[in-house]
Amino acid sequence: MLRAAVEADRDTVLAWRNHPEVRAVSFTTHVITAEEHAAWWARATTDPQRHVLIFTDDGVPSGVVMLDLRDDVPTWGFYLDVAGLTERGALLPAWMRLEKETVDFAFDELKVERLGGETLASNKQVIALHRRFGFRETRSYVREVDGTPQTVVWTERGRS
């Protein structure tokens, strides 16, 4: 299930974001400070063109989804509570449910016509998951991540 994030979620989301496995596949790999996160949170949760959603797995907050409607093609990103879901043996099923629920929310609730996102090319598992849910790789480009050029894959799908 997806629900709107509330202020009480802020620190939990920061802990998920700073997990080493999440940082390793992110465009910003340093440990995010509380101040950095609070500034991002304030911008993201008050902008009507952005949606910060909490994904719950069996009633337990287990991930965050960010949808950004400011560009011609709305974008999305997410990360999970890797530690908690791994401990419960629920990481892969939760990952798949999060993607399905996000796609449904974007097309059914927000009524977007297209949805796209960026993934590091090295993150083959996420790219494969996106393919499974109808996303197509439409282009790739190089982006600097912590001073190192990295190939990024843009995936996109339309309302089906």
Beta strands, then each sheet from edge to edge (+ up, - down):
strand 1: 2-4
strand 2: 50-57
strand 3: 60-68
strand 4: 75-80
strand 5: 114-120
strand 6: 136-145
strand 7: 148-158
sheet 1: 1+ 2- 3+ 4-
sheet 2: 5+ 7- 6+
end
